[in-house]
Amino acid sequence: MKDTYKTITKASPEVLFKDRNSKFFGYAFPVKTEEEANIHLEELKTKHHKARHWCYAWQFGKSEVDFQYRANDDGEPSNSAGMPIYGQIQSFEVTNILIVVVRYFGGVKLGVGGLINAYKTAAQMALEEANIVKRTIDELFEISFDYPEMNIVMRLIKENNLNIIEQKLELDCKIYISVRKKEVEAIFEKFDSTYKVEIKRLED
């Protein structure tokens, strides 16, 4: 079971690819929603207000089961811009990412083959400049117990190197933990079989 994914931690530096006087500026941004992607697009349209095209692709999700993606040619010939950009997202195996390539037309038509190469190359350059990191796919759990069970719960958390997200330690206690996907069943069983301790899975 694959329980890791790759993403970027911050926006990449601007890159530039030139072909027959056309300029292609490439950018990569970490995003998790379409709203975030649209904010970056609007900022680039303001920055490059004299450009001809703002082509892009994004992908969200942590595994193939829940991937969402979109590719946009923004007026270029069909599948000559958005899909070549998305192809690089797939090639680098990154997700939760937006790649935008801004084109300034140089007066010479590049043809579909030239456009595909230009958008692909600018996207590739942006990803090569990006800080790509590997993350684990985690699931969230709520552990509920009374104060006297505190020691046993904390011991289980420590023994299994679990990450505490939040804790409310009163007479009735709740601790929220994240568990790496491949360890979920074993960890669930340990808490579920502990006397006077309840564990339940939370939606991410």
C-alpha positions in Angstrom: 0.0 0.0 0.0 1.5 3.3 -1.1 1.2 5.8 1.8 3.4 8.6 0.6 3.0 11.4 -2.0 5.2 14.2 -3.3 4.4 17.9 -3.3 6.2 21.3 -3.1 6.6 23.4 0.0 6.7 26.9 -1.6 6.3 28.7 -4.9 9.2 28.0 -7.3 11.4 30.8 -8.7 10.2 32.2 -12.1 11.7 30.4 -15.1 11.9 31.5 -18.7 11.9 29.5 -21.9 12.2 31.2 -25.3 11.4 30.0 -28.8 11.4 32.2 -31.9 10.8 35.4 -29.9 7.9 33.9 -27.9 8.6 33.9 -24.2 7.2 31.3 -21.8 7.4 32.1 -18.1 6.9 29.1 -15.8 5.6 29.0 -12.2 4.8 26.2 -9.7 2.7 26.9 -6.6 1.6 24.6 -3.7 -2.2 24.6 -3.6 -4.9 22.4 -2.2 -8.1 23.9 -3.6 -9.3 25.4 -6.9 -9.9 28.7 -5.0 -6.2 28.9 -4.1 -5.2 28.1 -7.7 -7.5 30.9 -9.0 -5.8 33.4 -6.6 -2.4 32.7 -8.1 -3.8 32.8 -11.6 -5.3 36.2 -11.0 -2.0 37.5 -9.5 -0.1 36.3 -12.6 -2.7 37.9 -14.9 -2.1 41.2 -13.1 1.7 40.8 -13.2 1.7 39.8 -16.9 -1.2 41.9 -18.1 0.3 42.2 -21.6 0.8 38.5 -22.1 -1.3 36.6 -24.6 -2.0 33.3 -22.8 -2.0 32.1 -19.1 -2.1 28.3 -19.5 -2.1 26.0 -16.5 -2.7 22.6 -14.9 -3.4 21.6 -11.3 -3.8 18.4 -9.3 -5.1 18.0 -5.8 -5.3 14.9 -3.6 -2.9 12.5 -1.9 -3.4 9.2 -3.8 -4.7 8.0 -7.2 -8.1 7.3 -5.6 -8.9 10.9 -4.8 -6.8 12.8 -7.4 -8.6 15.8 -9.1 -7.0 17.6 -11.9 -7.6 20.3 -14.6 -5.7 21.4 -17.6 -6.5 24.6 -19.5 -5.1 25.7 -22.9 -6.4 29.3 -22.5 -6.9 29.9 -26.2 -4.0 27.9 -27.5 -4.8 25.0 -29.9 -6.6 22.1 -28.1 -4.2 20.0 -25.9 -1.1 22.0 -26.9 -0.6 23.7 -23.5 -2.6 22.5 -20.5 -2.0 18.8 -21.1 1.7 19.1 -21.7 1.9 21.0 -18.4 -0.2 18.3 -16.7 2.1 15.7 -18.2 5.0 17.2 -16.2 3.0 17.0 -13.0 2.5 13.3 -13.7 6.1 12.8 -14.8 7.5 14.4 -11.5 4.7 12.5 -9.6 3.7 15.7 -7.6 0.3 16.7 -6.3 -1.4 19.6 -4.5 0.3 21.7 -7.1 -0.5 24.4 -9.7 1.7 25.0 -12.7 1.2 28.1 -14.8 3.0 29.0 -18.0 2.5 32.6 -19.2 3.1 33.2 -23.0 4.1 36.4 -24.7 3.6 35.9 -28.4 6.8 36.8 -30.4 5.2 37.3 -33.8 6.1 33.8 -35.2 3.7 30.9 -35.0 5.3 27.8 -33.4 2.8 25.2 -34.7 1.2 22.7 -32.4 4.4 20.7 -32.0 6.4 23.8 -31.1 3.7 24.8 -28.5 3.6 21.4 -26.9 7.4 21.4 -26.5 7.4 25.0 -25.2 4.7 24.5 -22.5 6.2 21.1 -21.5 9.7 22.6 -21.2 8.6 25.6 -19.2 6.6 23.4 -16.8 9.6 21.0 -16.5 11.9 23.9 -15.7 9.6 25.3 -13.0 9.4 21.8 -11.4 13.2 21.4 -11.5 13.5 24.7 -9.6 10.8 23.7 -7.1 11.5 22.2 -3.6 9.8 18.8 -4.0 9.3 16.9 -0.7 7.9 13.5 0.2 5.0 13.4 2.7 3.2 10.5 4.4 -0.5 10.0 3.9 -1.9 10.1 7.4 -5.4 9.5 9.0 -6.8 11.4 11.9 -8.2 9.8 15.1 -9.9 10.9 18.3 -9.0 9.0 21.4 -11.5 9.5 24.3 -10.8 8.4 27.9 -11.2 9.4 31.5 -8.4 11.1 33.4 -7.3 7.9 35.3 -6.4 6.3 31.9 -4.1 9.1 31.0 -0.8 7.2 31.7 -1.7 4.2 29.6 -2.8 6.3 26.7 0.3 8.5 26.8 2.5 5.4 27.0 0.9 3.9 23.8 1.3 7.3 22.0 5.0 7.4 23.0 5.7 3.7 22.3 4.3 4.1 18.8 5.8 7.5 18.1 2.4 9.0 17.3 1.9 12.6 16.4 -0.4 14.5 18.7 -2.4 17.2 16.8 -4.4 18.5 19.7 -5.3 17.5 23.3 -8.0 18.4 25.8 -7.1 17.0 29.1 -9.8 17.5 31.6 -11.9 15.0 33.6 -13.0 13.5 30.3 -10.0 13.7 28.0 -9.7 13.7 24.2 -6.5 13.5 22.3 -6.3 13.8 18.5 -3.5 11.9 16.7 -2.4 11.4 13.1 -1.4 7.9 12.1 0.5 6.9 8.9 -1.9 5.0 6.6 0.0 1.7 6.6 0.0 1.6 10.5 -3.7 2.5 10.9 -5.1 -1.0 11.5 -2.4 -1.9 14.1 -2.7 1.4 16.0 -6.5 1.3 15.9 -6.5 -2.2 17.4 -4.1 -1.2 20.2 -6.3 1.6 21.5 -9.6 -0.2 20.7 -8.5 -3.2 22.9 -7.5 -0.9 25.8 -10.0 -0.9 28.7 -12.0 2.3 29.1 -10.4 3.9 26.0 -12.4 4.7 22.8 -10.9 5.5 19.4 -12.6 6.7 16.3 -11.5 7.8 12.9 -12.1 11.4 11.8 -12.5 12.8 8.4 -9.4 14.7 7.2 
